[in-house]
Amino acid sequence: MTRRQLRDMGLSPGGNQGPVAILRCKLCATRPQWSCRHPTRGYLLRVDLAVPKRVPTLAQDWALDRAMAARQTCDQCRRRFYICLSKKLGCCLECFDGTPADPSSLMTLPAPAVHRLAA
């Protein structure tokens, strides 16, 4: 199977040292002395040597979320968007030139927890 097929099955190449076979394009398949560099080339890997994908830890998930939040948060209005903002502008378009932001492109933050003390 190819890497994508393994990924769809929830596996990673794992113990595969290299491809078992190489799928080549029609032109290069008839000329084995050529090296095939076309995007249609694919490497076939053994399924029995594949291992399950690793699951990221909670700390890794938090680190990725903080990194994405830094790329998606406007420096001026402090709103977070679903898309990464331009480094060239340094802010969202609304802060830069007044173009209104689409409300569906903004992330809504969860409401702060209200303390309910039994008194």
Backbone bond lengths (Angstrom), bond angles and torsions (degrees), N, CA, C in turn:
res aa  C-N    CA-C-N  psi(-1)  N-CA   C-N-CA  omega(-1)  CA-C   N-CA-C  phi
1 M - - - 1.449 - - 1.524 109.66 -
2 T 1.308 116.02 157.14 1.459 120.72 177.39 1.522 109.27 -83.61
3 R 1.331 116.87 171.85 1.466 121.25 178.93 1.527 111.36 -60.26
4 R 1.318 116.79 -40.47 1.467 119.90 -179.06 1.522 111.38 -66.02
5 Q 1.328 116.49 -38.96 1.458 118.85 177.87 1.525 110.83 -66.35
6 L 1.331 116.44 -38.00 1.464 119.86 176.09 1.525 110.73 -64.09
7 R 1.337 116.27 -41.99 1.462 120.88 179.70 1.529 111.02 -61.80
8 D 1.337 117.35 -40.74 1.460 120.90 178.80 1.523 111.93 -64.58
9 M 1.339 116.81 -26.85 1.461 121.32 178.16 1.526 112.10 -87.43
10 G 1.349 117.52 -1.89 1.460 121.23 -179.72 1.515 112.78 81.52
11 L 1.338 117.00 24.99 1.461 121.95 -178.98 1.521 110.36 -117.73
12 S 1.334 116.36 159.98 1.460 122.25 172.12 1.531 107.45 -121.87
13 P 1.336 118.60 159.93 1.467 120.56 -175.82 1.520 114.09 -56.28
14 G 1.318 119.05 -32.05 1.458 121.83 173.83 1.506 114.82 56.59
15 G 1.340 117.33 -114.23 1.454 122.60 -174.10 1.514 115.43 -80.74
16 N 1.322 118.66 3.15 1.461 120.56 178.26 1.525 109.38 -67.57
17 Q 1.323 116.09 119.78 1.460 120.75 179.84 1.520 111.87 -80.13
18 G 1.296 117.11 -24.72 1.453 121.94 -179.85 1.514 108.83 -174.83
19 P 1.307 116.86 177.18 1.457 119.16 -178.34 1.535 111.36 -71.01
20 V 1.320 115.49 146.02 1.462 121.39 174.23 1.518 108.90 -77.96
21 A 1.332 116.08 -37.27 1.458 121.87 179.17 1.523 107.72 -149.94
22 I 1.315 115.04 160.37 1.465 121.28 178.66 1.514 108.08 -121.18
23 L 1.329 116.13 124.17 1.455 120.99 173.56 1.514 107.75 -81.44
24 R 1.302 116.23 127.40 1.463 120.60 -177.18 1.515 109.98 -117.57
25 C 1.325 116.22 160.65 1.457 120.97 178.45 1.530 109.54 -69.79
26 K 1.311 115.36 165.97 1.463 120.30 -175.42 1.528 112.06 -60.98
27 L 1.319 117.45 -37.61 1.458 120.84 -178.42 1.527 111.37 -68.33
28 C 1.306 117.51 -44.91 1.469 121.05 -177.10 1.524 112.87 -80.24
29 A 1.338 117.77 -17.74 1.459 120.23 -179.64 1.518 111.25 -66.89
30 T 1.316 117.15 -29.63 1.470 119.99 -179.52 1.522 111.86 -87.34
31 R 1.321 118.18 -7.69 1.467 121.78 -178.98 1.533 108.73 -126.03
32 P 1.331 118.73 84.93 1.466 120.53 -175.07 1.523 114.20 -65.20
33 Q 1.330 118.33 -18.34 1.462 119.49 179.71 1.532 111.81 -76.98
34 W 1.333 117.68 -14.70 1.453 121.23 178.29 1.523 109.95 -83.79
35 S 1.308 115.83 148.90 1.462 118.79 171.77 1.529 107.37 -95.49
36 C 1.303 115.78 128.03 1.462 121.44 -177.00 1.528 109.48 -85.67
37 R 1.318 116.67 119.75 1.470 120.99 179.76 1.520 111.44 -117.53
38 H 1.295 117.19 15.44 1.452 120.81 -177.72 1.523 110.45 -77.67
39 P 1.340 117.47 155.34 1.469 119.43 179.87 1.529 112.89 -67.98
40 T 1.338 117.83 -10.58 1.457 120.15 179.65 1.528 111.99 -82.00
41 R 1.320 117.91 -4.27 1.461 121.45 179.75 1.526 109.27 -70.61
42 G 1.317 116.12 141.08 1.465 119.81 178.88 1.512 110.40 -142.96
43 Y 1.314 116.66 146.10 1.459 121.89 178.71 1.520 108.57 -101.64
44 L 1.327 116.52 132.10 1.452 121.63 177.28 1.519 108.99 -97.53
45 L 1.325 116.15 130.13 1.462 122.58 -177.63 1.525 109.81 -116.51
46 R 1.314 116.24 157.54 1.460 121.44 179.88 1.530 109.94 -80.57
47 V 1.327 115.79 133.26 1.463 121.08 -178.68 1.524 110.37 -76.35
48 D 1.332 118.26 -32.72 1.460 120.05 -176.72 1.530 112.38 -68.84
49 L 1.347 118.05 -20.40 1.463 120.98 177.70 1.525 112.65 -94.01
50 A 1.339 116.86 -6.78 1.467 120.62 -179.49 1.525 109.73 -72.81
51 V 1.330 115.45 150.02 1.460 121.93 -179.71 1.530 108.78 -121.23
52 P 1.336 118.43 157.78 1.470 120.23 177.94 1.531 111.37 -62.11
53 K 1.327 114.83 149.59 1.467 119.87 177.93 1.515 110.32 -63.30
54 R 1.312 115.58 146.69 1.463 119.83 175.56 1.525 109.44 -77.45
55 V 1.302 116.13 142.97 1.460 121.83 178.74 1.524 107.32 -98.71
56 P 1.355 117.98 128.25 1.467 118.82 -179.85 1.524 111.19 -66.98
57 T 1.325 114.74 149.13 1.456 119.76 177.87 1.523 109.74 -76.59
58 L 1.315 116.36 168.13 1.460 121.25 179.20 1.528 110.75 -62.60
59 A 1.333 116.83 -38.09 1.468 120.58 179.32 1.530 110.58 -65.01
60 Q 1.345 117.52 -37.59 1.460 120.23 177.69 1.527 110.48 -67.27
61 D 1.330 117.33 -40.19 1.462 120.41 176.91 1.524 111.24 -61.91
62 W 1.332 116.69 -42.92 1.473 120.27 178.44 1.526 111.05 -63.71
63 A 1.331 116.89 -40.81 1.467 120.50 179.97 1.525 110.47 -63.94
64 L 1.328 117.62 -41.34 1.467 120.38 177.52 1.522 111.22 -65.97
65 D 1.328 117.17 -38.39 1.460 120.04 179.07 1.526 110.88 -66.18
66 R 1.326 117.36 -40.43 1.468 119.91 177.89 1.526 110.84 -65.35
67 A 1.339 117.29 -38.71 1.464 120.21 178.92 1.530 110.70 -65.96
68 M 1.327 116.96 -42.03 1.461 119.93 178.72 1.531 110.78 -69.51
69 A 1.321 117.37 -35.08 1.463 120.02 178.15 1.521 110.72 -63.26
70 A 1.323 117.73 -36.13 1.462 120.78 178.28 1.520 111.05 -65.75
71 R 1.332 117.53 -33.07 1.468 120.89 -179.63 1.519 112.49 -83.23
72 Q 1.335 117.64 -21.83 1.459 121.32 -173.93 1.525 113.74 -104.22
73 T 1.320 119.18 -5.03 1.453 122.31 -176.56 1.524 110.42 -99.77
74 C 1.335 115.53 132.35 1.466 121.03 178.37 1.526 108.68 -73.92
75 D 1.325 116.70 136.44 1.459 121.63 -178.34 1.530 112.43 -71.22
76 Q 1.337 117.34 -26.50 1.456 119.83 -175.09 1.526 113.10 -92.54
77 C 1.333 117.16 -49.24 1.468 119.19 -176.69 1.532 112.76 -97.40
78 R 1.323 117.92 -7.03 1.467 125.00 176.45 1.524 113.40 60.46
79 R 1.343 118.08 26.76 1.462 121.19 175.19 1.519 108.37 -93.73
80 R 1.334 116.15 146.37 1.461 121.19 -179.58 1.521 109.65 -104.42
81 F 1.325 116.13 133.12 1.453 123.29 -178.72 1.524 109.98 -107.36
82 Y 1.337 116.75 164.44 1.456 121.09 175.80 1.523 111.69 -77.02
83 I 1.316 117.50 -20.33 1.464 121.72 -179.43 1.525 109.34 -104.67
84 C 1.319 115.94 159.44 1.471 120.04 175.14 1.521 108.33 -77.78
85 L 1.313 116.23 136.71 1.460 121.26 -178.43 1.518 110.74 -84.21
86 S 1.312 116.32 157.66 1.455 122.46 -178.05 1.530 111.15 -69.47
87 K 1.322 115.96 130.31 1.466 119.71 175.67 1.523 110.19 -71.21
88 K 1.318 115.76 -29.39 1.464 120.64 -178.75 1.533 111.44 -64.28
89 L 1.345 115.83 -41.97 1.460 119.59 179.58 1.525 111.34 -79.80
90 G 1.318 116.83 -38.75 1.454 120.92 -179.24 1.515 114.05 81.01
91 C 1.339 117.25 2.58 1.457 121.22 179.39 1.522 108.67 -158.93
92 C 1.326 116.33 179.26 1.464 119.60 178.23 1.541 109.28 -78.14
93 L 1.333 116.40 168.28 1.463 119.92 -178.96 1.520 112.19 -66.80
94 E 1.320 116.86 -31.86 1.461 119.16 179.65 1.524 111.02 -64.88
95 C 1.321 117.29 -40.55 1.464 120.23 177.59 1.528 111.46 -74.46
96 F 1.331 117.01 -29.66 1.458 120.75 -176.31 1.523 112.10 -75.86
97 D 1.359 116.23 -54.55 1.467 117.37 -176.16 1.522 113.98 -131.54
98 G 1.334 118.21 7.41 1.456 120.45 175.66 1.516 114.60 90.47
99 T 1.316 118.69 1.58 1.453 121.12 177.85 1.523 108.50 -65.82
100 P 1.336 118.38 122.39 1.463 119.16 -176.47 1.527 111.67 -65.01
101 A 1.320 115.40 140.01 1.462 121.22 179.87 1.522 109.52 -83.62
102 D 1.313 116.04 141.36 1.457 121.76 176.94 1.531 108.33 -69.69
103 P 1.333 118.37 126.60 1.469 119.52 -178.30 1.526 113.59 -60.13
104 S 1.338 117.36 -26.10 1.465 119.21 -179.84 1.531 111.71 -75.59
105 S 1.342 118.13 -12.35 1.460 120.44 179.13 1.526 112.32 -90.25
106 L 1.338 117.13 -4.11 1.458 121.43 -179.96 1.523 110.70 -95.74
107 M 1.318 116.21 141.97 1.461 120.57 174.41 1.510 108.34 -85.25
108 T 1.311 115.20 136.08 1.454 119.06 175.70 1.515 107.74 -94.82
109 L 1.295 116.02 127.77 1.454 121.10 -179.29 1.520 109.46 -82.67
110 P 1.311 118.45 145.82 1.466 119.88 178.54 1.525 110.73 -64.60
111 A 1.305 115.45 148.65 1.461 120.33 179.94 1.526 109.27 -65.89
112 P 1.333 116.80 142.44 1.463 118.61 179.57 1.528 110.71 -62.94
113 A 1.305 115.74 144.44 1.458 120.49 -179.16 1.532 109.95 -67.63
114 V 1.298 116.21 134.30 1.450 121.88 179.33 1.522 107.08 -96.73
115 H 1.312 115.86 130.45 1.456 119.48 179.19 1.521 109.45 -77.30
116 R 1.309 114.77 129.82 1.451 119.61 177.79 1.524 107.16 -119.48
117 L 1.294 114.69 92.45 1.465 120.20 -179.44 1.518 109.19 -89.01
118 A 1.298 114.40 133.59 1.462 118.61 176.66 1.528 108.27 -79.37
119 A 1.309 117.34 116.34 1.465 119.95 -177.99 1.496 110.48 -130.22
